[in-house]
Amino acid sequence: MTRKTKKNGDAGPSAIRRADPFFERETQKYPAPLPSREYIEQILSRAGVPMQFDALVNALDIRDEEFGFFERRLRAMLRDGQLLRNRRDAWLLPDKAGLIRGRVEGRPDGFGFLRRDDGGGDIFLGPKTMRAALHGDRVIVRIAGLDRRGRPEGKIVEVLERANTRIVGRVLDEHGVKVVAPEDKRLAQDILVASGGKRAGSGQVVVVELVGQPARDARPVGRIVEVLGDYADPGMEIEIALRKHELPFEFSPEARAQTRRLPESVRKKDLAGREDITALPLVTIDGETARDFDDAVYCERRARGWRLVVAIADVSHYVETGSALDRDARERGNSVYFPRRVIPMLPEKLSNGLCSLNPRVERLCMAADVNISASGEIEAYRFYPSVMFSHARLTYGQVAAALYEGNGEAAAALGDLLPHLQDLDHLFRALLKARARRGAIDFETVETRMEFDGQGKIACIVPETRNDAHRLIEECMLAANVCASDFLQGHRHPALYRIHEGPTPEKLEKLRGFLAEFGLALGGGDKPTAKDYAALLDKTRQRPDAQLLQTVMLRSLRQAVYSPDNVGHFGLAYDAYTHFTSPIRRYPDLLVHRAIKAVLAGGRYDPGDWDAVGMTCSATERRADEATRDVMAWLKCYYMRDRIGETFSGSVSSVVPFGLFVALDDIFIEGLVHISDLGSDYFHFDESRHELAGERTHVRYRLSDRVRVQLVRADLETSKIDFRLLEGEARRAGGKRHV
């Protein structure tokens, strides 16, 4: 940017700009007040044409001593896409030039879409246009016309922000030229390997650091900075997922140093200001393989109900706001659970030690002490910091055997704890009735667990049985979370709520249209409640197509997220809901603990911008889910690759424009039947009906149809499983036939 001095006598409209409502008075930063971004935009808008730098300087009355600050402001606005410079070096507003800002979403076939910043419809980006950008980049595009499907098509005018600096992929040899093929297939361009990096053989998995970003006439260039190993090495799928999704998996040196300074056990000075509840026979109830225990429970019968104590590890005592441990935890957002490996939110000394409610040791905790009526309604509660002593580490299997399966030996092994667990079970039954009255939605889903052999390979995939012991603990945690949200709301203290909104009008319309074909209707009119969903689920549970109906109903709902704006939790039918019970593995829970402690101390807790923190926590949760899905998909491919040619029975689990996804019975693996394998016909996708319909034959394939398929491919490179349709239920209009 060329610096030019104003001529003497060019006074400029200084009085006007200093009186402008958008004007900033940053006298501490600048020797003279500087025009705000909004005021600069306003001047350009008033001009109605692109302005040369000199003209903009004069219009804004920029003084000599302001030049450096002003140039930096313009560069920042250019970086953020608020301004553009044309070929004549004039400054202009993107909106005036018909330009649109957004983020690129790449597709494996080389094309992509622009997700607009303003929330408008997506813009198609063809393969040639995508040569200049990679998935995740922020760009400005100009609408250039319509594509073959009538969608608006854009051309990239400028790349505002590059999203990719390090990329994980496999080394390939293309006629003597080494390239790296990214593992993230949304990054559809191979990366040329530059000299000077680490050496890697063809087929090895590496991390490259981009030294040259893509351009219309140039491929991206990267230097190999890390060699992970061969593709089939044990645990490689996790190493790839960590880097592909940019999951932090090493704690910072500062956090490690802070961890080393932590005590090995609870100290006497830590007990100041805490209630002693070590005499209460609190117990933890978790899965057989759990290693971190962040919640313990105790229940006793009272004259007109129960007293429930939910003790939660007091992570906030050890992880102080703004500390190195806090910064690392905030960056991670949550623990990530892969098969056979966990990437914890906190170092092991905390997650499995000081903050884990291990049996027979004192631990610091935050207690939710709740009075619940005989009908399962919360009548009163209080929160307090305390010290506890877990009297036993129990598993779901132990508790289920003792309370629900009539196992006398298991019951006897509990000893003096058994009466308290029986009280807990009676409370659980009352809470279930309250849940039903409230109208919470109870979808039935199947969780699975991978079992591995001695060589680290999948031996089998088994369903995780969810018994009443799981539900018992779940209801206790729900009660504590509801009390936490009510406490913070009552004291008008900001918090991160776990919000879950109902269906959008568009999804609701599609759902009602789908249900009408089955002679069913969802109550509630334009604003159905969770109770309306629950009533319909109860009505359809015994139907043969119950799984189909439940799946479609579930997909009509939005994803739960974290936000300071409380809009309630639709699925659980709560007006307000927070996460309080897992601060070892979820950052939002840690924030809620800090907020509760601040209220108890008569103060306020401020983590900064609550909206930004909520978006970050929601994003890290999605990141963890995506990484876990990637690892599971790879492991399932590896498991199935020795079964090519075998036949299986299953159900259509999803219908998409390019085919049917089929979930196999008993094996709990999903694969694709491509649309080209459905028969010699043109099949058309009907999103509202969740079906593919043949144009000539009128054969229809729909969600939950029973099919028999043959495994034809298990591709480790893409983590995709492909089937060939052998036979199944195919519907004709007005009847059914077997194919």
C-alpha positions in Angstrom: 0.0 0.0 0.0 1.5 3.3 -1.1 1.7 6.0 1.5 0.9 9.5 0.3 0.9 12.8 2.1 -2.1 15.1 1.8 -1.6 18.5 0.3 -1.8 21.6 2.4 -5.2 23.1 2.5 -7.0 19.7 2.2 -8.8 20.1 5.5 -11.3 17.3 5.0 -14.6 16.9 6.8 -13.0 16.4 10.2 -15.8 17.9 12.2 -18.3 15.6 10.3 -16.4 12.4 10.8 -15.7 13.2 14.5 -19.4 13.6 15.1 -20.4 10.5 13.2 -22.1 7.9 15.4 -19.9 5.1 14.1 -16.7 7.1 14.9 -14.3 5.5 17.4 -12.5 7.5 20.0 -9.5 5.3 20.7 -7.2 8.0 22.1 -5.1 5.5 24.0 -4.3 3.6 20.9 -3.9 6.3 18.3 -2.5 9.8 18.4 -5.7 11.0 16.9 -9.2 9.5 16.6 -9.4 7.0 13.7 -12.5 6.2 11.6 -14.2 3.0 12.5 -14.7 0.1 10.1 -18.4 1.1 9.9 -17.6 4.7 9.1 -15.2 3.7 6.3 -18.0 1.4 4.8 -20.4 4.3 5.1 -18.2 6.7 3.2 -17.7 4.1 0.4 -21.4 3.5 0.3 -22.2 7.2 0.0 -19.6 7.6 -2.8 -21.4 4.9 -4.8 -18.2 4.0 -6.7 -14.8 2.5 -5.9 -12.4 5.0 -4.4 -8.7 5.4 -5.0 -6.6 5.5 -1.8 -6.0 9.3 -2.1 -9.7 10.0 -2.4 -10.5 7.8 0.6 -7.8 9.5 2.6 -9.2 12.9 1.8 -12.8 11.9 2.4 -11.9 10.5 5.9 -9.5 13.4 6.7 -6.7 11.0 7.6 -3.7 12.9 9.0 0.0 12.2 8.5 0.4 10.7 11.9 -2.6 8.4 11.3 -1.3 6.8 8.1 0.2 3.7 9.7 -2.9 2.9 11.8 -5.2 3.6 8.8 -3.3 1.3 6.5 -3.4 -1.5 9.0 -7.2 -1.0 9.4 -7.7 -1.2 5.7 -5.6 -4.4 5.5 -7.6 -5.9 8.3 -10.9 -5.1 6.5 -9.4 -6.6 3.3 -8.5 -9.7 5.2 -12.0 -10.0 6.7 -13.7 -9.5 3.4 -15.3 -6.2 4.3 -13.4 -4.4 1.5 -11.9 -5.3 -1.8 -9.3 -3.7 -4.1 -10.0 -3.9 -7.9 -7.4 -4.1 -10.7 -7.1 -0.4 -10.7 -6.1 -0.4 -7.0 -9.4 1.3 -6.0 -11.2 0.3 -2.8 -14.8 -1.0 -2.9 -17.5 -2.7 -1.0 -18.0 -6.4 -2.0 -21.8 -6.1 -1.7 -21.9 -3.2 -4.1 -20.0 -5.3 -6.7 -22.4 -8.2 -6.3 -19.7 -10.2 -4.5 -20.5 -12.7 -1.7 -18.4 -13.9 1.2 -18.4 -17.4 2.6 -16.5 -20.6 3.4 -15.7 -23.3 0.9 -17.1 -26.8 1.4 -15.2 -29.2 -0.8 -16.4 -32.5 -2.2 -14.3 -35.6 -3.1 -15.2 -35.2 -6.9 -13.4 -31.9 -7.1 -16.3 -29.5 -7.0 -17.5 -27.6 -4.0 -20.0 -25.1 -2.5 -19.8 -21.7 -0.9 -21.6 -21.6 2.5 -22.5 -18.0 2.6 -21.7 -15.8 5.6 -25.1 -14.1 5.3 -27.0 -17.5 5.5 -28.3 -17.4 2.0 -28.4 -20.4 -0.3 -25.3 -22.3 -1.2 -23.4 -21.4 -4.4 -22.0 -24.1 -6.6 -18.2 -24.0 -7.3 -17.1 -26.0 -10.3 -13.8 -28.1 -10.4 -11.9 -25.4 -12.3 -12.9 -22.7 -9.8 -12.0 -25.0 -6.9 -8.4 -25.2 -8.1 -7.8 -21.8 -6.4 -9.0 -22.9 -3.0 -9.2 -25.8 -0.5 -12.0 -27.0 1.8 -12.4 -24.6 4.7 -11.0 -21.6 3.0 -12.9 -18.3 3.3 -13.4 -16.6 -0.1 -15.2 -14.0 -2.0 -17.1 -15.1 -5.1 -19.0 -13.5 -7.9 -22.1 -15.2 -9.4 -21.2 -16.2 -12.9 -24.4 -17.9 -14.0 -26.2 -21.2 -13.4 -24.9 -24.7 -13.5 -26.5 -27.6 -15.3 -29.0 -28.1 -12.4 -30.0 -24.5 -12.4 -28.1 -23.7 -9.2 -26.2 -20.4 -9.0 -22.6 -20.9 -9.9 -19.8 -18.8 -8.5 -16.2 -17.8 -9.5 -13.7 -17.1 -6.7 -12.6 -13.5 -6.8 -10.3 -13.6 -3.8 -9.2 -15.9 -1.0 -9.6 -14.2 2.3 -8.3 -16.8 4.7 -6.6 -20.1 4.3 -7.9 -22.9 6.5 -5.2 -25.5 5.9 -1.6 -25.3 7.0 -0.9 -29.0 7.8 -2.5 -31.9 6.1 -2.3 -35.6 6.7 -2.2 -38.0 3.7 -0.4 -40.8 1.9 2.6 -40.5 -0.3 2.1 -41.5 -3.9 4.6 -41.7 -6.8 3.3 -40.1 -10.0 5.8 -40.9 -12.7 8.7 -40.0 -10.5 7.0 -37.0 -8.9 6.0 -37.4 -5.3 2.7 -36.1 -4.2 0.6 -36.5 -1.0 -3.1 -37.5 -1.4 -5.0 -36.0 1.6 -6.9 -38.3 3.9 -9.7 -35.7 4.1 -11.3 -36.4 0.7 -12.9 -32.9 0.8 -9.4 -31.7 0.0 -9.6 -32.9 -3.6 -6.1 -31.7 -4.8 -3.0 -33.8 -4.4 -0.1 -31.9 -2.8 3.3 -31.7 -4.6 6.1 -32.7 -2.2 8.8 -30.0 -1.8 12.4 -30.8 -1.1 13.9 -30.2 2.3 11.4 -32.2 4.3 11.6 -35.7 5.9 11.9 -38.7 3.6 9.0 -41.1 3.2 8.4 -44.0 1.0 5.4 -44.5 -1.4 2.3 -45.5 0.5 3.4 -44.1 3.9 1.2 -41.8 5.9 2.8 -38.4 6.5 2.0 -34.9 7.6 2.8 -32.1 5.2 3.2 -28.4 6.0 1.9 -26.3 3.1 4.5 -23.9 1.7 2.5 -23.0 -1.3 -1.3 -22.7 -1.4 -3.2 -23.6 -4.5 -3.9 -21.2 -7.3 -5.8 -21.4 -10.6 -2.6 -22.4 -12.4 -0.7 -24.1 -9.6 -1.2 -27.1 -7.3 -0.6 -26.8 -3.6 3.0 -27.6 -2.4 4.0 -29.0 0.9 7.0 -30.1 2.9 6.9 -33.4 4.8 7.3 -32.6 8.5 6.2 -35.9 10.1 6.2 -39.6 9.0 3.5 -41.6 10.8 4.2 -45.0 9.3 2.5 -47.5 7.1 -1.2 -47.4 6.4 -2.0 -50.7 8.1 0.1 -50.2 11.2 -1.8 -50.7 14.5 -3.5 -47.6 15.7 -2.7 -45.7 12.4 -6.4 -44.9 11.9 -6.4 -42.9 15.2 -3.2 -41.1 14.3 -4.7 -40.1 11.0 -8.0 -39.0 12.6 -6.2 -36.8 15.2 -4.4 -34.9 12.5 -7.1 -34.8 9.9 -9.5 -33.2 12.4 -6.8 -31.2 14.1 -7.5 -32.7 17.5 -5.1 -31.5 20.2 -3.5 -34.7 21.5 -0.4 -33.4 23.3 -0.6 -31.1 26.3 1.4 -27.9 26.2 4.7 -27.7 28.1 3.1 -25.1 30.4 0.1 -27.4 31.2 2.5 -30.4 31.8 4.6 -28.3 34.2 1.4 -27.1 36.0 0.3 -30.7 36.3 3.6 -31.8 37.9 3.1 -29.2 40.6 -0.3 -30.6 41.6 -0.5 -32.6 44.8 -0.9 -36.4 44.8 -3.9 -36.4 47.1 -6.3 -34.0 48.9 -4.5 -31.7 51.3 -5.9 -30.3 54.6 -5.8 -26.8 53.3 -8.1 -27.8 50.4 -10.8 -28.6 52.9 -11.4 -25.0 54.0 -15.0 -23.9 53.5 -16.2 -27.3 52.5 -18.9 -29.5 54.0 -17.7 -33.0 55.1 -19.9 -35.7 53.5 -17.4 -38.5 53.8 -19.8 -40.4 56.1 -22.4 -40.6 53.4 -22.2 -44.0 51.6 -21.7 -42.4 48.2 -20.9 -44.9 45.3 -19.9 -44.5 41.7 -21.8 -46.6 39.1 -20.1 -46.8 35.7 -19.2 -49.1 32.8 -16.8 -52.0 33.3 -14.0 -50.4 31.4 -14.4 -46.8 32.8 -11.3 -45.3 34.3 -12.4 -41.8 35.2 -15.3 -41.4 37.7 -16.7 -37.9 37.9 -20.1 -38.6 39.6 -21.2 -40.4 42.7 -24.7 -40.9 44.1 -26.5 -41.5 47.4 -30.1 -41.8 48.2 -32.2 -42.1 51.4 -35.9 -42.3 51.9 -37.6 -39.4 53.6 -41.2 -39.2 54.9 -42.6 -37.7 51.7 -40.0 -38.6 49.2 -36.3 -38.9 48.9 -33.0 -37.1 49.5 -30.7 -37.5 46.5 -27.1 -36.4 46.7 -25.2 -36.2 43.4 -21.5 -35.5 44.1 -19.4 -34.3 41.1 -15.6 -34.0 40.9 -14.6 -30.4 41.7 -12.3 -29.9 38.7 -12.6 -26.1 39.0 -10.6 -26.3 42.3 -7.5 -27.5 40.4 -8.1 -26.0 36.9 -8.1 -22.2 37.4 -9.5 -19.8 34.9 -6.9 -18.6 32.4 -4.3 -21.2 33.6 -2.3 -23.3 31.1 -4.5 -26.3 32.1 -7.6 -24.2 31.4 -6.4 -23.1 28.0 -5.6 -26.6 27.0 -9.0 -27.9 28.2 -10.8 -25.1 26.4 -9.0 -25.9 23.2 -9.9 -29.6 23.5 -13.5 -28.9 24.6 -14.1 -32.5 25.6 -12.5 -35.9 25.9 -12.5 -38.0 22.8 -13.2 -41.8 23.1 -11.8 -44.0 20.4 -11.8 -47.8 20.6 -8.8 -48.7 22.8 -7.6 -45.1 23.2 -8.9 -41.9 24.9 -7.7 -38.4 24.2 -8.6 -36.8 27.6 -9.6 -33.2 28.1 -7.4 -33.1 31.2 -4.0 -34.8 32.0 -4.2 -38.2 33.5 -3.1 -37.0 36.9 -6.3 -35.1 37.1 -8.7 -37.2 35.0 -7.8 -40.6 36.5 -6.3 -39.3 39.8 -7.1 -36.1 41.7 -10.4 -35.4 40.0 -11.6 -39.0 39.7 -13.9 -40.2 42.5 -11.9 -43.4 43.0 -13.0 -45.8 45.8 -11.8 -45.5 49.4 -10.1 -42.1 49.0 -11.1 -38.5 49.8 -12.0 -36.3 46.9 -13.1 -32.7 46.5 -16.5 -32.4 44.9 -19.4 -30.1 44.2 -22.6 -31.6 45.7 -26.1 -31.2 44.4 -28.3 -32.0 47.4 -31.9 -32.5 46.2 -35.2 -33.2 47.8 -37.6 -35.1 45.5 -41.3 -35.7 46.2 -43.0 -39.1 46.1 -44.3 -38.2 42.6 -40.7 -37.6 41.3 -40.9 -33.8 41.3 -37.9 -31.7 42.5 -39.0 -29.7 45.6 -35.8 -28.1 46.9 -32.1 -28.3 46.3 -28.8 -26.7 47.3 -25.3 -26.7 46.0 -22.1 -26.7 48.1 -18.4 -27.5 47.8 -17.6 -30.5 49.9 -15.2 -33.4 50.5 -16.5 -37.0 49.9 -15.3 -40.6 50.2 -16.5 -43.1 47.6 -17.6 -46.3 49.5 -17.5 -48.5 46.3 -16.8 -48.5 42.6 -19.8 -50.3 41.2 -20.6 -51.3 37.6 -23.9 -51.2 35.7 -23.7 -55.0 35.5 -23.3 -55.4 39.3 -26.2 -53.1 40.1 -28.5 -54.6 37.5 -27.7 -58.1 38.8 -28.5 -57.2 42.4 -31.6 -55.0 41.8 -33.2 -56.3 38.7 -32.1 -59.8 37.9 -32.7 -61.4 41.3 -29.0 -62.4 41.7 -28.7 -63.2 45.5 -24.9 -63.4 45.4 -24.6 -60.0 43.7 -27.1 -58.5 46.2 -25.2 -60.0 49.2 -21.8 -58.7 47.8 -23.2 -55.1 48.2 -23.6 -55.5 51.9 -24.7 -52.4 53.8 -24.9 -50.5 50.5 -27.9 -52.5 49.2 -30.6 -50.6 51.2 -29.4 -47.3 49.8 -29.3 -48.7 46.2 -32.9 -50.0 46.7 -33.9 -46.5 47.8 -32.2 -45.2 44.7 -34.2 -47.6 42.6 -37.5 -46.5 44.2 -36.5 -42.9 43.4 -35.7 -43.9 39.9 -39.2 -45.4 39.4 -40.7 -42.1 40.5 -38.4 -40.1 38.2 -39.5 -42.3 35.3 -43.1 -41.5 36.0 -42.3 -37.8 36.1 -40.4 -38.1 32.9 -43.5 -39.6 31.2 -45.8 -36.9 32.6 -43.3 -34.3 31.3 -43.4 -35.9 27.9 -39.7 -36.4 27.3 -38.9 -38.2 24.0 -37.4 -41.7 24.6 -35.9 -42.9 21.3 -34.7 -46.5 21.3 -31.2 -46.6 19.8 -28.6 -49.4 19.7 -25.0 -48.6 20.9 -22.2 -50.9 19.9 -18.8 -51.9 21.3 -15.9 -53.3 19.4 -14.1 -56.3 20.9 -10.4 -56.9 19.8 -8.2 -59.9 19.7 -4.6 -60.3 20.9 -3.3 -58.8 17.7 -5.4 -55.6 18.1 -7.8 -56.6 15.4 -11.6 -56.5 15.7 -12.9 -59.9 16.8 -16.5 -58.8 16.8 -18.9 -55.9 17.2 -21.5 -56.4 19.9 -24.5 -54.3 21.0 -24.1 -52.4 24.3 -27.0 -53.5 26.5 -28.5 -50.5 28.2 -30.2 -51.8 31.4 -32.1 -50.1 34.1 -28.9 -49.4 36.0 -27.8 -47.1 33.1 -31.2 -45.4 33.2 -31.1 -45.0 37.0 -27.8 -43.0 36.8 -29.1 -41.1 33.8 -32.1 -39.9 35.7 -30.0 -38.8 38.7 -27.7 -36.8 36.4 -30.7 -35.2 34.7 -32.0 -34.1 38.1 -28.7 -32.5 39.0 -28.4 -30.8 35.6 -31.9 -29.3 35.9 -31.1 -28.0 39.4 -27.9 -26.4 38.1 -29.8 -24.6 35.3 -32.5 -23.5 37.7 -29.9 -22.2 40.2 -28.1 -20.1 37.7 -31.3 -18.8 36.1 -32.7 -17.9 39.6 -29.6 -15.9 40.3 -29.6 -14.3 36.9 -26.1 -15.5 36.2 -25.1 -16.2 32.5 -24.3 -19.9 31.7 -23.9 -22.2 28.8 -27.2 -24.1 28.4 -27.6 -27.3 26.5 -30.3 -26.3 24.1 -32.2 -28.5 21.7 -34.8 -26.8 19.5 -37.8 -28.5 17.9 -38.2 -29.1 14.2 -37.9 -26.3 11.6 -41.2 -25.5 9.7 -39.7 -27.2 6.6 -38.8 -30.4 8.4 -42.1 -30.5 10.2 -43.9 -30.2 6.9 -41.9 -33.1 5.5 -42.5 -35.2 8.6 -46.3 -34.6 8.5 -46.4 -35.5 4.8 -44.5 -38.7 5.5 -46.6 -39.8 8.4 -49.8 -39.1 6.5 -48.9 -42.0 4.1 -49.1 -44.3 7.1 -52.3 -42.9 8.4 -50.6 -41.2 11.3 -50.5 -37.6 12.5 -48.3 -35.7 14.9 -50.2 -33.5 17.3 -49.4 -30.0 18.3 -50.2 -28.1 15.1 -47.5 -25.8 13.9 -45.6 -26.0 17.3 -45.6 -29.6 18.4 -44.1 -30.4 21.8 -41.9 -33.2 23.0 -45.1 -34.7 24.5 -46.6 -34.9 21.0 -43.6 -36.8 19.7 -43.6 -39.1 22.8 -47.3 -39.9 22.3 -46.8 -40.8 18.7 -43.8 -43.0 19.6 -45.8 -44.9 22.2 -48.6 -45.4 19.6 -46.2 -46.9 17.0 -43.9 -49.0 19.2 -45.6 -52.3 18.4 -45.9 -51.7 14.7 -43.6 -53.7 12.3 -42.5 -50.3 10.8 -41.7 -48.8 14.2 -38.0 -48.4 13.5 -38.7 -46.6 10.2 -41.1 -44.2 11.9 -38.8 -43.5 14.8 -35.8 -42.8 12.5 -37.8 -40.3 10.4 -39.1 -38.6 13.6 -35.6 -38.4 15.0 -34.2 -36.9 11.8 -36.8 -34.2 11.9 -35.2 -32.7 15.1 -32.3 -30.3 15.2 -28.9 -31.0 16.8 -28.4 -30.1 20.4 -25.8 -27.3 21.0 -24.3 -25.1 23.7 -25.5 -21.5 23.9 -26.0 -18.8 26.6 -29.4 -18.1 25.1 -31.7 -20.5 26.8 -34.5 -21.8 24.5 -35.0 -25.1 26.5 -34.3 -28.7 25.6 -37.0 -30.0 23.3 -36.2 -33.7 23.5 -36.0 -33.8 27.3 -39.0 -31.5 27.7 -37.1 -29.1 30.0 -37.5 -25.3 30.0 -33.9 -25.0 31.0 -31.0 -27.5 31.0 -27.3 -27.3 31.6 -24.4 -29.8 31.7 -23.0 -30.0 35.3 -22.2 -33.7 35.8 -19.0 -34.3 33.7 -16.4 -31.6 34.3 -13.6 -34.1 33.8 -14.5 -34.7 30.2 -16.6 -31.7 29.1 -15.6 -28.0 29.2 -19.2 -26.6 29.4 -19.6 -28.5 32.7 -16.5 -26.9 34.1 -17.9 -23.5 33.2 -21.2 -24.3 35.0 -19.2 -25.3 38.1 -17.3 -22.0 38.1 -20.6 -20.1 37.7 -22.2 -21.9 40.6 -19.2 -21.3 42.8 -19.2 -17.6 41.9 -22.8 -17.3 42.9 -22.2 -19.1 46.2 -19.4 -16.6 46.9 -21.5 -13.6 46.0 -19.7 -12.8 42.8 -19.8 -13.4 39.0 -17.9 -15.6 36.7 -17.0 -14.3 33.3 -15.2 -16.5 30.8 -15.3 -13.8 28.1 -17.8 -13.9 25.3 -20.4 -16.6 26.3 -21.6 -16.8 22.7 -18.2 -17.5 21.4 -17.5 -20.1 24.1 -20.7 -21.9 23.3 -19.9 -22.0 19.6 -16.4 -23.3 20.3 -17.7 -26.1 22.6 -20.4 -27.1 20.1 -17.7 -27.2 17.4 -15.3 -29.3 19.5 -18.1 -31.7 20.2 -18.8 -32.1 16.5 -15.1 -32.5 15.8 -14.9 -35.3 18.3 -17.9 -37.1 16.8 -16.5 -36.8 13.2 -13.1 -38.1 14.3 -14.7 -41.0 16.1 -16.9 -41.9 13.1 -13.8 -41.9 10.9 -11.9 -44.3 13.1 -15.0 -46.6 13.5 -15.5 -46.6 9.7 -11.9 -47.6 9.0 -11.9 -50.4 11.6 -15.2 -51.7 10.2 -13.7 -51.7 6.7 -10.6 -53.6 8.0 -12.9 -56.1 9.8 -15.0 -56.7 6.6 -12.2 -56.9 4.0 -11.7 -60.6 4.5 -15.4 -61.3 3.9 -15.7 -60.1 0.3 -18.3 -62.2 -1.5 -20.3 -63.2 1.6 -24.0 -62.5 1.7 -25.9 -60.8 4.5 -29.4 -59.7 5.6 -30.1 -56.2 6.7 -32.3 -53.1 6.5 -32.2 -49.9 4.6 -30.8 -47.4 7.1 -30.7 -44.4 4.9 -31.8 -43.3 1.4 -29.7 -40.8 -0.5 -29.7 -39.6 -4.1 -26.9 -42.0 -5.1 -28.2 -45.2 -3.5 -29.2 -47.0 -0.3 -27.3 -47.5 2.9 -27.9 -50.9 4.4 -27.3 -51.8 8.0 -26.5 -55.5 8.4 -28.2 -57.6 11.0 -26.2 -58.7 14.1 -22.9 -57.4 12.6 -23.8 -53.7 13.1 -22.0 -52.5 10.0 -23.3 -50.2 7.3 -22.5 -50.1 3.6 -23.8 -48.6 0.3 -25.8 -50.2 -2.5 -25.1 -47.8 -5.3 -28.1 -46.6 -7.4 -26.6 -48.2 -10.5 -27.0 -51.6 -8.8 -30.8 -51.2 -8.2 -31.8 -52.4 -11.6 -32.1 -51.3 -15.2 -34.3 -48.2 -14.6 -33.9 -44.5 -13.8 -34.4 -44.1 -10.1 -35.4 -40.8 -8.6 -34.8 -39.6 -5.1 -37.8 -38.4 -3.0 -36.4 -36.8 0.1 -39.8 -36.3 1.8 -40.7 -40.0 1.4 -37.2 -41.3 2.1 -37.2 -43.4 -1.0 -35.8 -44.1 -4.5 -38.5 -44.7 -7.1 -38.0 -46.3 -10.5 -39.3 -44.3 -13.4 -40.4 -47.2 -15.6 -40.9 -50.1 -13.2 -42.4 -47.9 -10.4 -40.3 -50.0 -8.0 -39.6 -48.1 -4.8 -36.9 -48.6 -2.2 -37.6 -47.0 1.2 -36.1 -46.5 4.6 -36.3 -49.7 6.8 -37.0 -52.1 3.8 -35.6 -55.5 4.4 -32.9 -56.6 1.9 -30.3 -59.2 1.2 -26.9 -58.0 -0.1 -23.5 -59.3 -1.1 -20.3 -57.6 0.1 -18.3 -56.5 -3.0 -15.8 -54.0 -1.6 -14.2 -52.9 1.6 -11.9 -50.0 0.7 -9.5 -49.0 3.4 -8.4 -45.9 1.5 -11.9 -44.4 1.5 -13.3 -46.3 4.5 -16.2 -47.3 2.4 -18.1 -50.6 2.2 -20.1 -51.4 -0.9 -22.8 -54.0 -1.3 -24.6 -55.5 -4.3 -28.4 -56.0 -3.9 -29.4 -59.6 -4.2 -33.1 -59.4 -3.2 -35.3 -57.3 -1.0 -38.7 -55.7 -0.4 -39.4 -53.4 -3.4 -42.7 -51.7 -3.5 -44.8 -50.9 -6.6 -47.4 -48.2 -6.5 -50.5 -50.0 -5.2 -48.8 -53.1 -4.0 -45.6 -55.0 -3.2 -43.5 -57.5 -5.0 -40.4 -59.5 -4.2 -37.3 -58.9 -6.3 
